[in-house]
Amino acid sequence: MIKNIVKFSLLFAICTLLKLSFSSEAFVNFIHFEEQEELATNYESQHFTFHTPKEKFTPTLGKSFVGFKEALAFKESRGDYFVVNEFGYLGKYQFGAETLKTIGIYNPNQFLKNPELQEKAFIANAQRNKWILRKDIKRFNGMTINGVYITESGILAAAHLAGPGSVKKYLRSFGKTGFKDAFGTSIRSYMKRFSGYDTSSLKANKKAKATTV
């Protein structure tokens, strides 16, 4: 009887130890699995989480010369190379046929179809205006007329709008002789709107032509 009890107790002890051994290994494996899964989740959250950008980055041209001509083009035509307004002004910078002739362009239809020529026309016209207004730029740059701080870029923008002769009259009369185009846009408004751009790279050229710039 005692031997049977001892055998049973020994058998029970062995089974208990085996069970505990299996359970411990399973528990350890479970814990190890949980740790691995947590590490994987953390890795994914650190390395594979994508966020929608809060805003789109848009480069700015600032007060550069390119910024100047693009801002002027946007005011004139919203930057449309192929638009003709109700008064017959053409393209991105809204040139009149007579102004085009002064810079060597005699075919308005061809001009309208040629964006590269339009860009050259803008440069040539600005160079010519800068030469015509060179003395006035030197004299009035830095002054305030009619509440507007006068700068070279403002003067050149106004010359694009009204022609250099009208700008001379405006400056030399200290704002008393004004000008407005067919839409009511004034020299003063252009001088204010396009003040402070860097147009120093633009060369004054009396004989500037679109075909040679």
Backbone hydrogen bonds, N-H to C=O, Kabsch-Sander energy under -0.5 kcal/mol:
donor,donor_aa,acceptor,acceptor_aa,energy
5,I,1,M,-2.1
6,V,2,I,-2.7
7,K,3,K,-2.9
8,F,4,N,-2.7
9,S,5,I,-3.0
10,L,6,V,-2.9
11,L,7,K,-2.7
12,F,8,F,-2.7
13,A,9,S,-2.5
14,I,10,L,-2.3
15,C,11,L,-2.4
16,T,12,F,-2.5
17,L,13,A,-2.6
18,L,14,I,-2.6
19,K,15,C,-2.5
20,L,16,T,-2.9
21,S,17,L,-2.7
22,F,18,L,-2.5
23,S,19,K,-2.8
24,S,20,L,-2.7
25,E,21,S,-2.1
26,A,22,F,-2.5
27,F,23,S,-2.7
28,V,24,S,-2.9
29,N,25,E,-2.7
30,F,26,A,-2.6
31,I,27,F,-3.0
32,H,28,V,-3.0
33,F,29,N,-2.6
34,E,30,F,-2.6
35,E,31,I,-2.5
36,Q,32,H,-2.5
37,E,33,F,-2.5
38,E,34,E,-2.3
39,L,35,E,-2.6
40,A,36,Q,-2.4
41,T,37,E,-2.4
42,N,38,E,-2.7
43,Y,39,L,-2.6
44,E,40,A,-2.6
45,S,41,T,-2.5
46,Q,42,N,-1.8
47,H,43,Y,-2.5
48,F,44,E,-2.8
50,F,48,F,-0.6
64,S,61,L,-1.6
68,F,64,S,-2.0
69,K,65,F,-2.4
70,E,66,V,-2.3
71,A,67,G,-2.1
72,L,68,F,-2.2
73,A,69,K,-2.2
74,F,70,E,-2.1
75,K,71,A,-1.9
76,E,72,L,-2.2
77,S,73,A,-3.0
78,R,73,A,-0.6
78,R,74,F,-1.4
79,G,73,A,-1.5
80,D,77,S,-0.8
81,Y,79,G,-0.7
83,V,80,D,-0.8
85,N,89,Y,-2.1
88,G,85,N,-2.1
90,L,95,F,-2.9
91,G,83,V,-2.3
94,Q,91,G,-1.0
95,F,90,L,-2.3
100,L,96,G,-2.0
101,K,97,A,-1.6
102,T,98,E,-1.2
103,I,99,T,-0.7
103,I,100,L,-0.9
104,G,101,K,-1.6
105,I,100,L,-2.6
106,Y,104,G,-0.5
111,F,107,N,-2.3
112,L,108,P,-2.3
113,K,109,N,-1.1
114,N,111,F,-1.5
118,Q,114,N,-1.9
119,E,115,P,-2.0
120,K,116,E,-1.9
121,A,117,L,-2.5
122,F,118,Q,-2.0
123,I,119,E,-1.8
124,A,120,K,-2.7
125,N,121,A,-2.6
126,A,122,F,-2.3
127,Q,123,I,-2.5
128,R,124,A,-2.3
129,N,125,N,-2.5
130,K,126,A,-2.3
131,W,127,Q,-1.8
132,I,128,R,-2.4
133,L,129,N,-2.3
134,R,131,W,-1.2
137,I,133,L,-2.9
138,K,134,R,-1.9
139,R,135,K,-2.0
140,F,136,D,-3.0
141,N,137,I,-1.7
142,G,150,I,-3.1
143,M,140,F,-2.5
145,I,148,V,-2.4
148,V,145,I,-1.7
150,I,143,M,-3.4
155,I,151,T,-2.2
156,L,152,E,-2.5
157,A,153,S,-2.2
158,A,154,G,-2.2
159,A,155,I,-2.0
160,H,156,L,-1.8
161,L,157,A,-1.7
162,A,158,A,-3.1
163,G,159,A,-2.1
167,V,163,G,-1.5
168,K,164,P,-2.2
169,K,165,G,-1.9
170,Y,166,S,-2.1
171,L,167,V,-2.7
172,R,168,K,-2.9
173,S,169,K,-1.2
174,F,171,L,-1.6
175,G,170,Y,-3.4
176,K,173,S,-1.0
178,G,176,K,-0.9
181,D,185,T,-2.3
184,G,181,D,-2.1
187,I,179,F,-1.4
190,Y,186,S,-1.6
191,M,187,I,-2.5
192,K,188,R,-2.0
193,R,189,S,-2.6
194,F,190,Y,-2.3
195,S,192,K,-1.1
197,Y,194,F,-0.7
198,D,63,K,-3.3
199,T,197,Y,-1.0
202,L,199,T,-1.4
203,K,201,S,-0.5
205,N,127,Q,-1.9
208,A,205,N,-1.2
210,A,103,I,-2.6
212,T,209,K,-1.5
213,V,209,K,-0.9
